[in-house]
């Protein structure tokens, strides 16, 4: 059952369904805090990074930027060149001490910093051309995650019941 005081939020660019649709530059206010929304497409067209506060001390990068990696670009409208540009212009322009929290990490790590990723991320220390070649080779569409076809429609609805739900 949905809690009326809890709202789902998605980028308008995602073309998904949510209670609140945001665009680049929007500010989400809650209590005495706020998040600035930065459009960071590339993993998907609707990816967003949420930056904490007026003086950026932290950011939530979702699957755009992972610890020592980044989101794949071979499904859901991904584009490696766009991902590279998004990270360089919207995340790597934050202060080097800004703490980054990715959407997940397969080694159990929970955070990194802009400075760490700029200097050590094996994908993003490359030129744009080399990054695009790497991503196109690594994520060629031949090894999709299991259950992908089940999960993507649910993601696009932010968990809202779909046509397969029983009344």
Secondary structure as UniProt FT lines:
FT   TURN            4..5
FT   STRAND          9..11
FT   HELIX           12..14
FT   STRAND          20..22
FT   TURN            24..25
FT   STRAND          27..30
FT   TURN            31..32
FT   STRAND          33..39
FT   TURN            45..46
FT   STRAND          48..52
FT   TURN            53..56
FT   STRAND          58..62
FT   TURN            63..64
FT   STRAND          65..66
FT   TURN            67..68
FT   STRAND          69..70
FT   TURN            76..77
FT   HELIX           80..86
FT   HELIX           87..91
FT   TURN            92..93
FT   TURN            96..97
FT   STRAND          99..102
FT   TURN            106..107
FT   STRAND          112..113
FT   HELIX           114..120
FT   TURN            122..125
FT   HELIX           128..138
FT   TURN            146..147
FT   HELIX           148..156
FT   TURN            157..159
FT   TURN            163..164
//
